[in-house]
Amino acid sequence: MGRVFGYVRVSTDEQDNSVKNQQDKITEYARKEALDLTHIFVDEDVTAAIPLRNRPAGRVLWDSLDPGDTVVFNRVDRVFRSVCDAADTAKTWQDRGVRCVILDLGIDLATPAGRLFFHQLASFAEFERALIGQRTKETAAYLKKVGRPYGSARPFGWKRVGTGPQSRYEPVPQERELAQRVLTMHLSGQSYREIAWTLMRERVTKPGHSATEQRKKGTWYSVSDVHGLAQAARLGFPIVPRSALLAAAKQAMQTVCSD
């Protein structure tokens, strides 16, 4: 009998979609089915818009699969928000003899009905992602226009104070000092991954979290966080969404090169 793998993806702090909640459901399924669960792969802070095979843990899972193996995940939208990615993955796994089980609706891609239902759910997930993206852009544009904080992720070097219309951003000196240090380390030749490992070994955590606490989502600085810190320091800690930092940094570099 082949091996059994679980896959978990989280991009928010919603309790129902937490890493532990998804892991517990997969573990319980394996127990009831008397299956030996080999490993549960976890992608944190990763959007489902990225194809499964291009995610850090998703790639390891994909490359680990052999004929006869089984992949278990909780919901379609935890894994796919793209019909093309869902279809390509399902077809490839089927051709390789890999079984796929979706727990929330009891879908087994080994059956024709299961594959049909799977593709329908993937279509709805992609449509939902498109609607969310549209609403997010509209809300962000309005809040930016009226000068209020927006986005679920705070800008690096800032913290949000207050709620609702009274909310505002205040500087975080400790994180700004860290960002300047990260930028210096990167300019000296260290990669962002090397810097992230250094900060983890030093038990450097994000503002508001203690290194002695049980690990929570977002406590440690990820590689992408480290990259964001460096760009924030380079650009003077602008109050912009984190996704805008790379674009702003690229534009700044192009301006410098053209001068």
C-alpha angles and dihedrals in degrees: 000000000000127000126273121228130183126209127204130181127184131179100161140043094247109141094220090056098040120132092247094048093052093043091051092053093050092046091049091050091052091049094051092047091046090238125154104235107215101189143332114225116211130199112189126192090008123133119226088229086081110083113254093243091055095055118096098244093027091061092050090050092048093049092046097058122109131180110286095029123127128218118203126192134162106234137004093238090055088065109021137034094160125075091208093052091046093048095045093047094046092048094047093048092046091052090049092050095249116149120217125200126190110199108199094063100020094245119169114189090206088081127068091232090051092052092048093051090044093057091047092053091047089054091052091047091053091048091050091050090052092051092047091050092051094049092046092053092048093049094045091050091052095047091046090051093053093041099246128137114268138179128053092255116069118228113262111266094024138086129202117241123193130002138260119000090347095058119119141164126254127188121260105213095191093055091045090055089049091050091053089050091049091050091050091049091050093048088052089061106269118135121235090247091054091049092049090053090048092053091047092051088050089049092236109169137184120272113283096025128097121219089223093058121099104271114272128189108278098017098115123051109252124211090263090049090053090051089050092050091054093049092046090053091046092053098041098257101291118196097243134122113277090244089062094056096079093048091048092047091049091051091049092051091050090052092051092049092050094052 
